[in-house]
Amino acid sequence: MKKHCLLSLFFVLCATSLFAQNDSQRRRRFQIDPLHPDVHDPVMARGEDGRYYIFSTGMNVGCLSSADLKEWRMERPAFQEVPAWAIDTVPGYRGHTWAPDISYHRGLWHLYYSCSTFGKNGSAIGLAVNKTLDPTSPDFRWQDRGMVIASHRHVDDFNAIDPNLIVDKKGQPYLTFGSFWDGIQLVKLSKKDFQTPVGKPRTIARRIGRKLTLAELNDVQNYTIEGNDTIEAGENAIEAPFIFRHGDYYYLFVSFDYCCRGERSTYKTVYGRSKKVTGPYYDKEGHPMERGGGTLLFGPDQAFFGVGHCSVYEFDGQCYFLSHAYEKAYEGRAKLFLRPIRFDTDGWIE
């Protein structure tokens, strides 16, 4: 009897230790470095409570917040459950949601988000709205409004991911988006709901100097995975658009080359500008972005393997560049990259 009790106690202690280890591992997994957090595809807004909120790629859309743009804490994901419409629309999508966009219009926060699988252009962009970004507010609740636009494999020459909403000086909303395929797209949205496309999207920036036919695009999208290599999505290595209005110009920021490879990432951020949101956009040398132009802003250097998927904001008269960067000191992990920027007297970034 005594031996049986000792054996039972032994197994209880082992189980308790195992559960404690598992619990400890779970806690470590979700801890963040508050001063230097891991993040992917960040966008930002300042909420009603004065805090800054970053939304990013993650399960059900990741979220961080900060009172001072220096120390960050993790918030709960935007969605409590995976949007059912997206599972039905995008084969392989299961809730890992990419590249959101956040902005405030007509009394509501608009959160656009991407549903896709890596290297394929069977994708869709959705929209959710909320009255507040403050998760402690009784009004806090994200309401999903469903799909904005989709792309289909072997049918469309664009990829419906990486959305960014821009409203022009007349109050007309546009959505820019795109990754590889025929590059960066722009489509007008209905003023009524900021969701319904008006007309078809058109290309405003490419990495290569010409438009590829659908047959050519289908031919180059033959994906292979060799070792740990990521899937190649063709040769038009451009994605992640963001349009920022400043002074007399609209500035189009995009990412060239490859993300998501850690130490082998080659991301770089380039930009151009136009006096019309619809373009054409030109770089500092006068090259059109729809033919491969783009002025380098940030890219690989002594500290980073790559810097890209950016957004740009102005708070209290100061403009900020926000992105993720594959940092050499952290073995190529994607870290938050936030820098103040200034425009010179000619309207280019110094």
N, C-alpha and C positions, 0 to 999 in steps of 0.2 A: 504494500500500500504506500509506504514511504517512498519506495523507488518510483512508483507510478506518479506520485505527486511531484517528485523532483523532475521527472521527465516532462510532465505537463508544464511545470514552471519554466523549464528550459525552452520548450517550443513557444511558450507565450513571450518569453524575453526575446527570442530570435525574431518572432513575428513583429513584436513591438519595435525592435531595432530596424527591421526591414522597412516597416511602414514609416518610421521616423526618417530613414535615409531617403525613401521615395518622396516623402513630404518635403524634406530639405532640398532635394533635387528640383522638385516642382517650384519651390520658392525661388531658388537660384535662377531657374530658367526664365522667370518673368521679372526678375529684378532689372532695373536699368541704371546706367550711370547718369545721375541727374545733371551733371555738368557737361556730359559728352555722350548723349544717347545714340544708340543705334536707330536708324530710321531710313525709310526708302520712299522716294517720291513725295516729299513733304509740301504741303500748302498751309497757309496760315491766315488767321483772322484775329482781331481783338474783340472780345465779347462784351456784353453789357456789364459784366462784373469787373471789367478792366483787365482780365487775364487774357493772355495770348494762347490761342488754341492751334495746335498743329494736327492736321489730318494726313494720313499716310497709308501706303499699301499695307495690308494685313488682313487677318480674318475678320470679316464684317466691318472693315475700315478701322485702322488703328488711330488712337488719339493721345496726344500729350498736351499738357498745359503748363504755363509759366506766368509768374507775376512780373518778371523783370527781363525776359529773353535770355536769361543766363542759367537758371536752375529749373529743371523740368521734372514733372511727375506724370505718371501714367494715369490716364482716364479710361473708363470703360469704352469698349468699341461703340461705334455709332449705331450699328444694328444689333438687335437682340436675336434675330434669326436671319437666315440666308433668304434673300428675295426669291420667292418661288418662280416668278416670271423669268428670272435670269437662268435658273437651272433648266427650265423648259426651253429656253431660247438658245443657250450657248452650251454645246456638247462639251462635257468635261469640267465645267465650272461647278465648284462645290462650296463657294463662300470666301475663298482667298481673293480679296477684292483689291484692285490696283488703282493707283494714280488718281485719287479724288481731286476735286476742286471745290473751294468754298467761297461764297460771296453773299452779300446781303442786298435784297431788293424787295421793295413793297411790303415791308414788315415781316419778311421771312428770310431765314438763312437757306440758301440753295446749295446743296451738296450733290455734285455730279460725281459719278463713280464708274469704274471700268470692270467689265466681266469678260474674261477671256481665258485662254490657255496659251502657254508659251510657244511662240513661233508660228501661230496660226492666226488667220484673220477672220475666223468665225467668232465674232466679238459683238459686244453691245455696251452702250452707255446708258446708265439709269440716272434718275433724279430723286432725291429725298429732300424734304423741307422741315424746318423747325422754327419755332418762335424765338428760341434762345439757345445759346451755346453753353450756358451755365447748367451743369448737371444737377445742381442742388435746387434749381428752380422748379416749382410745381408745374410750370408750363413746358418743361423740357420733355420733348418726345419727337423723335424722328418719324415722319410720315412718308412712306415710300410712294412715289407717284408713278413708278414703272419706267418703261423704256423711253429713251429719247431718240436714239438712232442705232441701227445695227449694220454689221457688214457680214457677208457670207462668202465662204471659201469657193474659189473658182468662179465667182459671179461678180464680186465687187473689186475694184482696183485700189481700195483703201482699207484701213484697219481701224475700227471704231473703238479706240482706247485713248487714254491720256487726254481727257477733256479739259477745256478751260473756257469759261464764259467771259466775254467782253461786251460791254454795253457802250455804244458810241455816243457822241455828243448830243445826238437827237433822241437818245433813249431807246435805240433799236438794239436788241440783244443778238449776238452772234456766238456760235460755239466753234472753237477751233479744236482740232484733235488730230491724231494720226501717229502711226509708227510704221516705218519701212514702207513696203508696197509703193504706191505712188506719192508717198510723202505726207506733208502736213495739209490738212483740209480745213476749210472754213464754210460754215453753213449758217444762213440766217434762221433765227427762231421767231416764233410768234410772240408778239408783244403781250398777248393775252395770258399765256401760260408759261413762257420762258422754256417751253419743252417741245412744241411741235415744229419740226423743220419746215421751212418755207423754201421750196425749190430743192435742188440737189447740191451736195457739197462740191467744192472745187479746190484744186491744189494751189497753195500759196507759197510752198517751199519744198525743195527737193535737195537731196545730197548730190545726186548725179545731174548732169546738165541737160537731160531731155526726159520726155515722158515715155515710159515703157508701155507697150501694148498689153492688154490683158493676157494674151498668149505668152508674151515674154515673162510677165509676172508669174503666171502659173508655172512656167518652166523653171524659174529660178527659185521657186518656193518648194524645192524638193529637200526636205529637212533630214539631216542625219545627225546622230549623236556619236561622237568619237571620244571614248574615254569619259572625261568629265566636262567635255566641251558643251556649251549651251547650243541650242538649236539656232541655225542661221536663218534669218528671215529675209533672204535676198541680199542684193548689193546696195540698195538705197538706204544706207545706215543713218536715218534721221528720225527723230521722234520727240515727244514731250514738249509740245508748244505751249507758250505762255505769252499773252499780249498784255502790255502795260501801257497805259496812256499817261504821258508826261509832257507838259507844255503843248507845243503844236504837233507832236508826233505820237503815233502808235508804234511801240517797240515790240518786235517779234523775237522771242528767245526760243531756241531749239537746242536739242542735244545731237551731236554727231557721234558716230562710232558706237562702241559696245558697252553696255552696262552688265551688272550681275555676274561678273567673273572674278570678284575678289582682286587678287594681285594681278590678274590678267585683264582687268577692266581698262578701257581706253576712252571712256566718256570725256567729252569736252563740250562746253557751252559756247554757242555763237549767237549773234543777233544781228538784226537789221532794223530799218524803220521806214515808215510811210506816213504821209499826212492823211491817208484814208485807211480805215480799218480793213477794207477789202484789198488793200495793196495797190500796186505792187510794192514789195519791200526790197530795199537795197541796203547793202552793207556799206561800210565806211569808204571803200574803194569804188563804190558805184556799181558793184556786181549784183544782179537780181537774185534773190534767194530762191526763186522758182527755178533757177538754172544753176544751183549749187553754191550761191554766194553765202557769206556769213562772216562777220568780224569776230575773231576769237576774244572771249571774255575770261573764262576760266577753263583750265584743263590740267593734264598731267604736269606735275612739277616735283620738286624735291620732297614734298610732304604727302602728295596724293597720286595714286595711280590714275584717277579720273574724277572729274567733277561734272555732274549733270543732273538732269530732270529738275529744272529750277522753277521758282516762282519769284515775283518781285512785288514789293509793297512800299507804301509810304505811310509812316506813322509820325505825327507831330513834326512834320517838315523834313524828316530823315528818310531816305530811301534805303531799302534793304534787299539784298540778294539772298535767297534761301534755296538750298538744294541738299542732296546727299553727296558725299564724297568718299571714295574708297581710300581709306587712310593707311599709309605705309606703317605707321607706328602701331597699328592695330591689325596687322596682317591682312589688309585689304577689306576689312569690314566697312559696311556703309554707315558713315557717321554723319550727324547733323552738321551742315556747313552754312553758317549765317554770317554775312558780312555787310557792313554799310557800304553804299556806293554813292558816287556823285557824278553829276553831268557837267561837262565843260560848257563854255560859252557857245559852242557850235552844236550843242545838244547831243554829244556822244559821251559815253561813259568814260571817266578818267581812269 
